[in-house]
Amino acid sequence: MSPLLRRTLSSVLLVLACLVAVVAVLGAWADRQLLNTDNWVDTSSRLLQEPAIQDATAAYLADQLVDGPTIQAKLKDGLPPRLQPLAAPLAAASGEIAERTARRLIASGAFQRLWRNTNRHAHEQFIEIVDGNSRLANLGVVIDLRPQLGVLATRLGVLPDATGDHGTVHVLKGDNLKTIRQVVHAVRTLRWVSIVLLIVLLVAGVALAPDRSRGIIYAGVALLIAGLLLLVARRAGGNYVVKTLADSGTDEPAARATWSIATSLLHDIAGALVVLGVVDIAAGWLAGGTSWARSARRFTAPALIAHGGLVYAGVLVLVLVLLAAGLLPAAGQLWAILFYALLAAAGVWALRRQVIREAAGLPPVAPPVAAVP
């Protein structure tokens, strides 16, 4: 195979790897943050820590309590017949009191536990529906805030059981569920397929490159570009979503906080992909034929030749530090930890072999093919 054809095939494979990396990260984010019940409950708890979300939740609970007939009827019963027409205005005025009380209630540990339980139940409903529970599919996903509304009613001296159906929000029902079920199944399938395909494309792209060190650099560039594309897309998508929700009447700070927290894992994985790309570029440069790379290899040669075990241990510690800091993709997965450890060991082995041959004055095992003009 001619060097030109190998370079062309390598470039095509690495461009495809860049695109597949984007799909793989999106699939991992959706599967881990949106489709995992425990992670979703944690995300919803983080959402409730945001002042904008607290304000929106307090306003909703107060509106649900005041808009119902309970408070108005209670006021009407307690007023003289001549003043009973004032029951409706007084009930509306009580909304501000209810909202202030709801804000204090949201900060309590009891409300936080109710909130977690509500979101856990709603997400478990969603997963069951996605997995084919036809009975729940007819009802849709129900976010039941009646327990929270009941606590608020008790704080205000209203009978908790008099709130009726207020506080129940029905979402994702009918045709929407069919579409979402298809999307979820596609995400679950594409996640693992895309990860395997990404590894195959990167390995093949580097293997076909006429200059392996440049192939590693270009693979790093592909990962770097994929990570940057995801970060830019998250920011642009967030601006679009927030603007759309704000135009439809949603509180803008609450919408922005929701987007930021709901896509926090996407941000972390994309950032980790950028770090991995930079590490690949640095590794490819160190193995390259530039004068600076050769100087760097000569500088590290004594340690690589005489203290190979310490070098392996040092690189392993560095990988563990990057994993502990969450700076590499899928840092919490056992398979990823093993993969990075083996990859780092293979890199040290190849670099050490190259340095030993250069120190002995031997030619490289696979000399770079001269560039074709």
N, C-alpha and C positions, 0 to 999 in steps of 0.2 A: 504494500500500500504506500503510495507516494506521500511525502511529508505534507503536501498541500491538501490532499484528501483527508489525511489524519487531522490536520489543523481544522479543516472545515467541519468534519464530523464532531470533533471535540467541542468546537464553538457551539454547534447546534445543540449538542447534549447538555452543555452547561447553561445555555439560554433556557432550555426546557426545564432544567433543574431549578432555575430561578423562579419560573412560573409555578412549578410543582411545590416549591418551598412555601409560596404564598398560600396555596390551597391547603398544604399540610398544617400550617400555623393556624389558619382559620378553623380547620376541622378540630385541631387540638383545643383551641380556645372554646369553641362551642361545646365540645364534649365534656371538658373539664369544668367550665364555669357555668354553662347554661343547662346542661343535661345531667349534672351530678347533683343529687339532692342536698348532700351535706355542704358542698361548695356553694350551692345557691342559697341555702339558709345563712351561711356566713356572709355572702354578698348582701343579702337583704338586711342583715344586722348592721353591716357597715353603712348601708343606705340610711338607716334610721338614725345614725349618728350625725348625719348632715343636717345643719340648721334649716336649710331650705326644704328638705324632705320632712323634717319635724313640723315645720309650719304648714306644709301642704296636708300632712296627715291630720294635724290638729284641726285645720279648717274643715276637712272632710267629715271627721267625726262630729264636730260641732254642728255642721249643716245637717247631717243625718239625724241627729238628736232633736234639733230645733224644728226642722221641717216636718217632722212627724206630728201626729195629733196629740202626743202624750203631754208635752209641756203646756201647750195651749189649753188642753182640757183641764189640766191641774190648776192653771191660773184662773180659768173660767169658773171652776167650782169654788175657788177660794175668794172670789170677788163678789161684792154685792150685786144684785140684779142690774142696778143702774150703771155699774162700772164694767159689766161683763164684756161690752164691745171693745174694751181696752186689752182684752186677753191676747189678741193677735199681735198688736204692736209690742206689748210687753214680752211676748214669746220671741219676737224677732230681736228685741234688745238683749234678751238673755243669751243670744248667740255669742256675743263678745265674751260674756262670763264663761260660757261653755268652752270657747276656744282657748282662753287663758288656762282654764282648768285642764284641758286636754294637753296643753304644752307641758304643764307640770307632771301630768300623768305619764306622758311619753318618756320622761327622764327617769322614771322609776324602774327598778329591776323587775317588778311584776309585769309591767307592760312589755318589757323587752322579751320576757319568756313567752308571753302570749303571742307576741309578734313572730318569734321564731317558730312556735308551734303552728301558727296560721300559715306561714310560708312553707313550712315542711309539708303540711297536709295538702296545700294547693299544688306544690311541686310533685308530690307523690301521685296525686290525681292526674297531673299532666303526663307523667311517665307511664302510668297505667293505661291512659288513653292512647298514647303513642304506641304502646306495646299491644294494643288491640282489644282493650276492654270496651265492648260495645255499649254496655249499660251506662258507664260513665260518659261515653262519647255523646249520648243523647242529652246529658245534662250540661256538658262542657266543664271547663275548669272554674271552680267557684272559690273566690277569695272571701272568706267569712271573717269579717271584722266585728261580728256581733259580740263576742266576748269582750273585746276592747270597748265597744260601745256600752255594754252592760256595766263595766267598771266605771266608765265616765258618768253614766246615769246615776249610779249609786253615789258617786262623789257629789252630784248635784241634788241629791235627794229625790230622784225620780226612780220609780219602780224599774229594776233592770229588765223584768220580763215584759215590760210594756213597750219595748222598742220595735216589736214586730219584725218584719223582714228588712228593716233598715240596716245598712252595714254589710250587706252581701253584694258582691260584685261578680257578675257572670262574664267570663272572658273565654275566648277561643272555643267557640261552638259552631256547629253547622259545617259549611263548606270550608271554613278556615282550618278546621282540624284535619281534614283530609290533606290539604296542601302542606300543613306543618308536619304531619306524620311522614309524608314523602320526603320532606327536607331533612327531618331527623334521621330517617333510615339512610339517606344518602350521605349525611355527615358521618354517621357511625361507620359506614363502609369505606368512605373516602379517606377517613383519618389514617387508618393503618395501611391502606393501599398506597396512599400518597407518601407516607413515610418510607415504606420499602422502595417505592419507585424513586424517591429523591436520593436515597443512598445509592441505588443502582446507577442512576444518571451521573451522580458526582464521581463515583469510582470509574465508570466507563469514560467519562469526559477527561479525567486525569490520565487514565491508562492510554487513551488514544492520542493525547497531546504529544507532539514531537519532542518537546522539552517538558519533562515531568515537573520540574520546579515551577515553570510558568503555568502548567496545568493546575497545580495546586493554588497558585496565586489567582488564576481566573475562577477557580471554584470558590475561593474565598470572596472574590468580587461578586459572584452570583448570589451568595448568601447575604453579603452586605447589602446589595441592591434590593433583595427580597425584603430584608428587615426594614430598610428605609421606606420602601413602598408601602409596607403595612403601617408604619408609623404615620406617614403622610395621609394614607387612606383613613386611618382612625381619626385623625384631626379633622380632615375634610368631611368625613361622614358624620362626625359629631356636630360640626357646625350646621350641616344640612338638617340632621334630625332635630336638633334643638330649635332651629328656626321654624321648621315645620310644626313642631309641637307648640311652640310659642304662638304661632299664627292661629292655631286651633284653640287657643285659650289656656294652654297649660302654663304653669308658672315656669319662667325661663331658668331661674337658678336651680329649681328642683329638677328640671329636665336635664340641665347640664351636669348636675351632680350624679344623676342616675346613669347617664351615658358614661361619665368618667369612671364610676365604680364598676358598672357592668362590663366595661371593656378593659378593666385594669390588667387582667391576665393576658389579654391580647397585647397590651403595651409591654408587659414583662417578657413575653415570648419573643416578640419582634425585637426588643432590645437585646435579648440574649442571642438572637440570630445575628445581629450586627456584631456583637462581641465575638461570636464564633467565626464570622467572616474575617474579622481583623486578625484573629489568631491564625487562621489558615493563610492569610496573605503574608503574615510575618514568618510562618514556617516555610512557605514557598520561597520567600526572599532569602531566608537563611540557607536554604539548600541550593540557591541559584549560583550563577557564574559571574556575578558582578564583583568588582574589586572589594567593595565594602563587605559583601557576603563572605568572600574568601578570607578577609581580615577577621571577620567575626568568628569564622570557623577555626582559624589559627589561634585566636585568643582563647577559645573554649576547648581547644584540643587537649591540653594537659589534663583537665578535669574529666573530659569524655573518655580519654584513653586509660588513665590511671585510676579513676574513681567512678567507673561506670555504674556501680550499685547506688552510690550516693546521688548520681544524676537521675537515675530512674526514680529513686525515692523523692527527690526534690520536685521533679515534674509531676509525680503522682499527688504530692501535697498541693501543688499549684492547681491541679485539676479539681481536687477536693475543695479548695478554697473557692474556686469559681462556681462549683456546684452548690456549696453552702450559701454563697451570696446570691444564688439564683441567676447568675450571669450566663448560663448556658441553657439552651432549650431542653425542656423535659427534665429539669434538674432533680425533680422529686421521684423520678421513675427508676426502678432498679435496673431495667435493661439499659437505660440511658447512662447510668453510672458505670456499668460494666463496659458499655460501648466506648465511652470517653476514655476510660482507663486503658483499654486495649489499644485505642487509637493513639493515645499519648505514648504508650510503650513502643508501638510500632514506629512512631515518628522518631523517638530517641534512638531506637535500634538502627534505623536507616541513617540518621545523622551521624551516629557513632561509627557505623561502617564506612561512611563517606570520609569522615575525618581520619580514620585509621589508614585508609588507602592513600589519602593525600599526604599524610605524614610519612608514609613509606615510599612515596614517589611513584605510586602505581596509578595508571589511568583509571578514570571512573568506570564502574561496571557497565553503565548504559549512558555513553556520552551523548550530550544533546545534539540533535540533528540540526545542521546549519539551516538558518532561515531561508526560505525560498522567496526570491524577490517577486 
